[in-house]
Amino acid sequence: MLAQDFQPDLEKLVADTIELNQIAAPTFDEGRKGNYIRACFEQIGLENVRLDEVGNVIGILPGIENDGEVILAAHLDTVFPHGTDLTVKREKNSLIGPGVGDNNMALAALLATARYFRQAQPQLGRKLVFVATVGEEGLGDLRGIRALIHDYQTAGTKPGAIIAIEGHGMGNICHQGVGSRRMRVVVRGQGGHSWDKAGRPSAIHGLAQIMQRMTEVSVPISPRTSFNIGTIEGGISVNTIAPEATMVFEVRSVDEKVLADTFGEMTNIIRQFRVPGLTVETKVVGNRPAGKIPENSPIVELCTRTYRSLKIEPSYVPFSTDANIPLSLGLPAVCLGISRGGNAHRQDEWIETEPATPGLKALVQITCALVQ
């Protein structure tokens, strides 16, 4: 079967998406879904199916060449904690539910692509490696794809191409990774009764001073950069001087130097904070590198041609995905979406079903061209 003749089984893709969505996989606890994918890989007939040291699920189809293998990766984890209602509603041309697009349709597409290559059995010039990664979301800090690429570096080899798969964003060709630095800041003091010990410094007041100074920093507009304080917590009661207060903040940028400089400004504010009776503790909890390859790179041009042949007009948008790690190393990598959707990281997340047909066709055709 030629890749151009491939006709996706949309109902199977939808059924797999719904089935996968019922398996909770919060970051750092992806094991149950990983075991499910492992069983699927084995049933499909992939070779050397295994879990690596961090929990990535890996299966391969061998090629003639011994190097330059092609990696297809989709992440297992979602942002939703255990106890979240993972029910999926199907309404006309959409699936609605937490995690349907980010990233369960991508996992379903990974399985569909594996089935195509296993059943069609085209002659593979390069080895094809299917990977379901852990730790893509939040404080997972891309630990799955990091470990995978580190294994190649340790072996002294390089993948020939890497495609990170996401459910959302069909038509987007992400060849630039948005980098981020994340830090947890904890302010501590003695605490005490708000009247009896009035005047004693409050950890919340101290943290508020730090946050105010940070928000006064002028963040560069170009290259695009952002700053956000994502969470704050602390205190005991309204009539207690807070003994502890915590925040987690992040800086993002498409430029690695600007990212480092801006993050440095924020950390300098924290270092300069001095209030008698209060201490500050910091910990870096995320470090995603920025990186990119040119728009005229062979892999990007291949994706562009393939999309246009399917009447999909491509766009080139930077994102933070599993592709960040290989892009930061200058490896030929892109992130591609399977369909169109919205409300990612919300319980009413939705993804369209019909656009997944050309989205999956594009993935198969691009992969086929890479492994020839």
Secondary structure, DSSP 8 states (H G I E B T S, - for coil): --GGG----HHHHHHHHHHHHTS--BTT--HHHHHHHHHHHHHHT-EEEEE-TTS-EEEEE--SSSS--EEEEEE--BS--TT-----EEETTEEESTTIIIIIHHHHHHHHHHHHHHHH----SS-EEEEEES--SGGGTTHHHHHHHHHHHHHT---SEEEEEESS-TTBEE-EE-EEEEEEEEEE---EETTTTTTS--HHHHHHHHHHHHHTS---TTTTEEEEEEEEEE-S-TTEE-SEEEEEEEEEESSHHHHHHHHHHHHHHHHH---TT-EEEEEEEEEE--EE--TTSHHHHHHHHHHHHTT---B---B-STTHHHHHTT-SEEEEESS-EE-TTSTT-EEESTTHHHHHHHHHHHHHHHH-
